[in-house]
Amino acid sequence: MEKELRTDFLGVKLSSPLVLPAGVLDISFSSMKQVSVLGAGLVTTKSLSTQARKGHEGPVVTEVEGGMLNAMGLCNPGIEAGIKEVHLLKEAAANDDELSGNCPVNMSIFATDKEDFVSIAEKADKSEADFIELNLSCPNVMDEFGVPLAASEQMVAEIISAVKNVTQKPVIAKLSPNVTNFTKIAGAATDAGADALCMINTLGPGIDIDIEMAKPVLSNITGGMSGPCVKPIALRLVYECRKAGLNIPIIGMGGITNGRDAVQMLMAGADLVGVGTAVYYRGPEVFRLINEELLSYLRRKGLDSFQSINRII
């Protein structure tokens, strides 16, 4: 990859600032390797739980105006199977000339309480993944007062602190935008020891209705919103975290479809840029295409690296 796109993220060398977020593709090592070859600097596994989860019955995805709704239900093969796929990915990358043996992996994990997060993190710590991402975005996990995990500063902080005690790997906290105090949650995650933040997860939930069948399109009725329509919200939340003084690496995502979007996210304050729903719109080649579009912008502006893009704060 061209030198203008290379970076060091939490001590790991990346060939590009583009990140494959959790849940976009399946967990197979071949899928993750494919997007790495096509230009993703960092690939993220599906969010893995202690045991395999089937997820919701179909249909679980529908295209709507400006984006998509999904209600996958956190389907995944479980942490043990995920660890095996990461091993296969690292093994394949070591013998791939295009990857030069380098294929950084972010292992996303999910649980319903602190104890389960710690248990899964202990297993993830023994994997070959480079980072552990804590999916703290679940809207259905409540504390004793009925506050969703994602909206509780205390729960977020307690989980991150507990996980940091059982792993040597950098910990990335993935946050939900569906809260009223986002920067406070981000601050609590930072204070608790998170090494980086990942924002944002899907907005919503939302609903789509089939007027011929006279029923909701998704079997789960509601789903999380992603795609171009969420980009202004994602940009605002990254911007507000920087404006609030949070000096921590941020993976910014939400509606990134082309090079212009990626530049906007970098200007808002992100260090890396996640590309998710755009894989549906432009195919896995989207990583190569956005890298090319980002390079075109840098050269047009006479910049020697993407880190030279000025933040607007």
N, C-alpha and C positions, 0 to 999 in steps of 0.2 A: 504494500500500500504506500502511496505517496507520503513523503515526510511531513507535509502540511497537515495531515490528518492523524498522525501518530500522537499518542499521549501516554502518560503514566497515571493510573488511577489507583489510589490506595496501595501503591507499591507494585502494581501489576501493569506490565506494558500492554497497551491496546493498539491495534493497527488503525482503528477508526473510532470516532466518538459515538457511533451508532450502536444502540443496544436493542436486542430482541427481548421484549418484556415476557413475563410469565403468562402462560396460558394461550399464546397465539398459535403455536404449533403443538404437535404431540410431543411426548417425552423422549421419543426415539433419538439415539445418538446420530443417526443418519440425517434427520431433519435439522438438528442443531449444527451438524457439520456443514450441511448445504448452505445455510445462511451465513456461516462463518466464512466459507469460501467466497460467497457473494459480497462480502464486505461488512458484516456485523463485527464490531470490535469486541463485543461481549454478548454472550447468549445466556438466557435465563431459562431454567427448567419450569415446568408447570409447578404450581404450589403443591408441595408434597405433604401428606398427612401420615400419621402413624400406620394406618391401614389403608388399603386401596378403597377408593370411593367411586361409585358408579356415576354419580351426578344425576341431573334431572333427565327425565324422558324427553325425547324430541317432540316438536321442534324446539331447539334451544338458541337459535340465532335467527334474526330477521333484519333485513335492511330497511331503514326508515329515512325520512328526509334528513340529509346532513350527516348521516352516520349509521350506526348499527346498535341493536339491542341484543344482549346475550344473557342467558341464564344457564351457564354450563353446570353450575352446582359444584364447582371445585373438583371435578372428576380427575382422578390421578391414580397411578398404580401403586402408590405407597412409597415410603422413604427408602426401603431396601431395594426395590426395583429401580428407583431413581438413582441411587448410588451406583448400581451396576451400569446404567446407561451412561452416566458421567464417566465411569472408568472406560467404557468402550469408546466414548467420544475422545477422551484424552489419548487413548491408544491409537485410534485412527488418525488423530491430528499429528501425532509424533512421526507418522510415516507418510505424511502428505506434504509434498513440496510446496503446494500453494499456501499452506498454512505455516510452513517453516517450523512445524512442531508446536506452534503457539495457538491455543484455542481457549481463552479465558472463559470460565463458567461461573455463573451466579446461581446458586441453589436456593430456590424459593421454598419456604416451609410455612405450613399453616396449622394452627391448633385452636382450641376453644378456651384454653386457660393457660396460666403461667406454667404449671407443672408439665403439661403436654408439650408446650413450646420448648422447655428445657430438655425434655426427653428426646424430642426429634432433633434438636440442635446438637446434642451430644453425639448422635449418629452422624449428622451432617458434618460435624467437625472431623470425623475420621474419613470423610470422602475426599476425592481429588478435586472438588470444587474450589475455586479461588475465593469466593465470597458466600456468605449466607444472608439471604434476604428474608426478613420477617414480614409475612403478609398480615399486617395489622388492620386490614381494611374491611374485615367482616362486619356487616351491619346487624347480624343476628345473634351476636354474643353479648350478653348483658351483664353488668355488675349487679350487686345486690339492690341498687336503686333503680334498675331498669335502664341504665345508660349503656349504649352500644360500646363495645371494646374500642372501636375506632375513634369514639368521641370522648373517651376518658383519659385525661392526662395521666392520672395515677396508674391506670392499668397498662397503658402504653409504656410508661417509664419503668414499671415493675418488671414487665416482660423483657424489655431490652436489657435492663440491669442484670436480671437473672441469667439471660442467655450469654451475656458478655463474660460471666463467671465460669462458663463451661466450654468456651471455644477460644481458639487462638486465631481464628479467621476473622477478617473484617466483617462487621455486621451492618447490613443496609436495612433501614426501616421503610417499608412501603406504607404510605398513608392514604387515607380516604378523604376525598374532597367534600363528602356529604356531612360536614360538621359546621358548627357556627363559629368555632374558635381554631381555625386551621393553624395559624402561626403559633398559637400557644401549644397545640399538640406537637408541632414540629420542634418547638423549643424544648418541650419536655423530653422528646426523643433524643435530641442533641445533648441535653444535660445528663441524660441517663447513660450516655456513652456510645450512642449510635455513631458509626464511622462515616455513614453517608445516608442521605434520604432519597427515596424514590417517590416521585409524585407526578401525575395523580393516577389513582385508580378510576374506574368508571363512575360517571355521574348517575344520579337517579335515586331509586329505580324508576323506570318509565314503562309505559305500556303501549302496545300497538293492537289494533282491532281489525279483524277480517270482517268486512261488512256483508259479504256474501254468506259466510258461515255463521255470522252473528256471534262471534266469540273471540277472545284474545288469541293472537297469533302464537305466542309462546305458551308451551304447556305449563310453565311455572307462573303464567300470567304477566309477571313483571320481570324486567331485566335491566342490567347496567348499560348505560349509554356510552358509546365511544365513537371516534371518528372526527371529521373536521369540525363539527358543531361544538365540540368541547374544547377546542384549542384556546379560545379567548379566556376561558376559566383557568385552564392549565397555566397559561402564560401569566395570568394575574397572581395565582398562588405562588408560583416560583418567584415572581417579582416581589411580592409582599414578604416572603421569607427573607429575601436578601435585604429588603428595605428595613426589616425588623432587626437586622444585624446578625443573622445566622450565618456564621462563617464555617460552613461544612459542605463537602461535595454533594451536589444534587444531580440525580438523574431525572431530567425533565421529560415528561411524555404526556400525550393527549392530543390527538388530531394531527400528528406530524405526518405529512403525506409527501412533501417534496423538499428541495433544498432551501427554498425561501422559508418554509415553516421551521426547518432546523436552525437557520440563522436567527429567526425570531426567538426561539427557545434559548439559544445561547446568549442573545442580547438581554433576555429577561433575567439571566443569572444561572442557567444550568451549566454543568460541567460536561455531562454526557446527554445524549438525546435518544429517547426510546421511540421505536417505530413498530406499532402493533397492527391496528386495523388497516393501515396502508398495505400490508402484505396481501390482504383480500382484494384491494383495489388495483394494485400494480404487480402483484405476484412477488415471490421471494427475491426477484431481481431488484426490488425497490431499494435494497441496501446499496447495491452497486450504483443505481441511478441517483440516489440522494447524495452519495459520496461524490459522484461526478458533478452534480449541481452545486454542492458545497464548495468543491474545488474551483469551479468556474467563478463563483462569487469571490472567493479569496483572491484569485488571480486578477479579476477585474478591479478589485479594490487595492491591489498591491500589498496584500497581507501575506506574511510568511507562515502563518499557522492559524488554525481555527481558534486557538486560545487568544489570538490577537483581536478577535471581534469584541468591540467595546460593549460592556454592559451598560444599560441605559440609566442605572441608578446614579 
